[in-house]
């Protein structure tokens, strides 16, 4: 079975240690929730997995089916089956969503393809895109707009989910896809992710809340504090954290809590 395995991962950002020995294994078909207070390193983990150049890995390994991802560029990781929906997606003025998705989908499905070679046939692509947009209850006009240019926060998050639907990765990291959305939009996002992913993907859902997990109950819930995973449980743990916060976790892990408080101010500037 496809497995994404992170072992003893240490990450430094702008010479500041953020992750301090993260261990995590996700099998395809599993849903994992990653929760924790601000500045604990959740986004850093996702960006390090995807190969962001600002995130320096000083120790540990990241492997996909035994293959060393640290030797691969971000685009090679995407072609191998990784995807990340960003907390703060960037705009690409002048590039239409449909064109962007056609190129991205072709590159992922044909990883040996060289730039300039044939794309997915237009008729085939349009049919699939239309079906996916209908599934996500999206206006067809959305595909003609420039990527994230002038999008509302909710539209940006839906654009990320549309990319997830079209690329169909082996493993997807969803970094606070619920942030900035109202309750109805979060519920729709949760339902859409469940319909798209199902058991065909391994999901790592980074969130502060339980609503995004409504239709995606995690097999495992992990709590990150001070740059390390300090507790793992089931969906019930996610519900507890939503209802009661992190006081129990902090009290049980005073060293990690001290590190987290020291990190919070530093990591606000680097999006950890």
N, C-alpha and C positions, 0 to 999 in steps of 0.2 A: 504494500500500500504506500502511496506517495506520502512522504513525511518531510516537514520542515523542522529542522532541529537546531536550536540555539544552545550553546554550551559555554558557561563561564565567560559571558560576554562583558567586556569592559570597553566603554566608549568615552572619549574626551572631546569636548567641543570648545574651541577657542582656549585651549590649554586648561580647561576646567573639567575634572572628572564628573561624569553624569551617571553612567551605568557602571555598576560595581559587582559584576559577577552574576549576570542574568542567565538562568537555565529555563528553557521552555521547549516543549515538543508538541507539534500540531500535526495530526494526521488528516489527510483529505477526507472530508465528510464530517469533521468535528467543528463545533462552534466554541470558541474560547472568548470570554469577556476579560478585558484588562482594565482594572479600575484603580483609582488612587488619587490622592490630593494633588493640587496644582504643583508643578515643579518636581514631580516624583520620577520623571523620565519616560513616561508612556509614549509620547510622540517621538522622543529620541530613539526608542527601540524600533519603531516602525521605519523611521528614516534611515537608521543604520542597516536594517534588513534590506532596504531598497538600494542602498549604496550612495546616499547623499555625500558629496565630497567634503562637506564641512564636518562630518561626523567621523572622527578618527578612531578606528578600532585598535586598541592597544593590547588586547589579549582576548582569547576565546575563538570560537568558530561559529559559522552559520552555514548549514548544509541543507541542500535539497536533494533528497534521495541519495545521500552520500557524496554529492557533488559540492565542491567548495565554492560557495557564492562569493567569497571574498576575492577570488581571482577574476570575477566577472564584473563588467561595467553595468550601470543601471539598465541600459537597453537590453543587454544580454539577460539580465535577471527577469525582465518583463517577458522576453521571448521564451524563457524557461518556465514561465507560468506564475509569476508573482505580479500582484497589482496592489496599489495603494490609493485609496480615496483620501485626499488631503483635507486637513482641517481648514486650511485657508487656500483654496484653489487659486491659481493665477489666471489672468485674462490673456488671451492670444488674439489681439485685434487683427482683422483681415483674414482669419482662418475660420471657415464655416465648420460647425459641428459635424455635419455630414462628411465633409472632406477629411477632417481630422480622424473621425471614426473609421472611415474606409481605409486610410493608410495604416492606422494603428492595428486594426483587425487583420489586415493582410500580413503585416509584419509578425504578429503573434502567431497566426495560423501557419505561416510559411517562414519559419525562423531562419532558413538558409537563403531567403530571398535577398537579392541585392537591390539597392535603391535604383529606381528607374525601370525595374522589371514589372511585369503585369500585376495590376491590382485585382482584387475580387471583382468579377464582372458586375457592371453597374446595375443591371436588372436584378441579379441575385442579391446584391447588397441592399438595394432600396427595399426589396421585399422583406428582408430580415429586419432592417432598421424600422420599417413601418410596423411590423409585428411587435417588436420590442417596445416601441413607443406607445402602441395601443395597450400593451400589457401594463405599462407604467402609467397609463392614463395621462399622456403628455400630448400637447398640441403639436401637430405636424410642423407648424411654422418654426418650432424650436430648432429643428435640424438646419434651418437656413441662417440662423444667427451665428455671430462670431463667438468663438469659445470663451465663455464667461465674461464677455465684454458687455458691461451694463447689466449683468445679471443681478438679481436680488440674491440674498443669502440662501434662500430656499431653492431658487433656480440653480445656483451653483451646486448645491448638494444633490439635486435631482440629475444634473448633468454628470456628476460623478457616478451615480447609480446607473445611468444609461451606459456609461463607459464599461462599468462592471458587467452589465448585461451583454454587451456586444463582445467584449474580450474573453469572457468565460475563463478566467484564470484557474489554476489549480489551488492557489492560496490568495486570499484577499485580506488586506489590512484596512479597516475602516476607522479613520482617525476622527472621532467625535463628529460623525455624520449628522448627529442630532443637534449640534450646537447652533444657536440662532434660529431654530425652528419652533413654531408653536406646536401645541399638543397634537392637533389634527395632522400637521405635516410630519411630525415624528412618527405617528401611527402609520401613515401612508408609507414612509420610508422603511419602517420595520417590516411591513407586509411585503413591500417590493423586494427587499433584500432576501426575504424568505422564499419568495416565488422564484427569484433568479438563482439563488445559491443552492437552496435545498441541501441535498447530501452530495452534490457534485463538487463542492469546494470546501477547503478548509478556511474558516473565517476567524480572524482576530479582530474583535470589535472593541475599540478603545472608547470608553464612555464614562460619564459621571452619573448617569441616570439608568433607570431600569426600563424606560418606555421603549427604547430602541430594541430591547431584548424581548419585548412582548411576543413577537412572532418568531424570535430567534433565541429560544431558551438555551443558554450555554451548557455544554457538557461539563465545562470547567470555568470557574471564575478565579482570576488571579488578582491579588492586591499588590501594587507596587508602592514602595515607600523608600525614599532615600536612595533610589537607583538600583533597587533589588526587589525581587518578588519575595514577599515575606509570608504570604499565606495563599493557599489554593483550596477552593471548595466547589460547591455546585451552584445552581441558580439561586438557591436559598441564601448563599453568601451575598450575591448581588442585591437581593431584596433587602437583606439586613443593612448593607452599607447605604442603600438609598434611604432607608427609614431612620437609621440611627447614626449615620456618619462614621468617621474613622477614629473616634475616641478609643474604642477597645483595641483597635489595631495599633494605634500610637503607643498606648500604655504597655502592650505586650512586646513592642519592639522599640525600646527607648533609644538605642544607638542609631537605628535607621531613621527614627523620627527626628533626632538631632541633626543628622545629615540632611534630611529633607528640608528642615527649616533653614539650614545654612545654604542649601542649594536654591531655594525658591527665588530669591532676589536675583541670583546669577542666571538662572535658566529662563527667566521671563524674557531676557533679551535674545535668546537663541531658540525659543520655541520648544523646550524640552517637555 
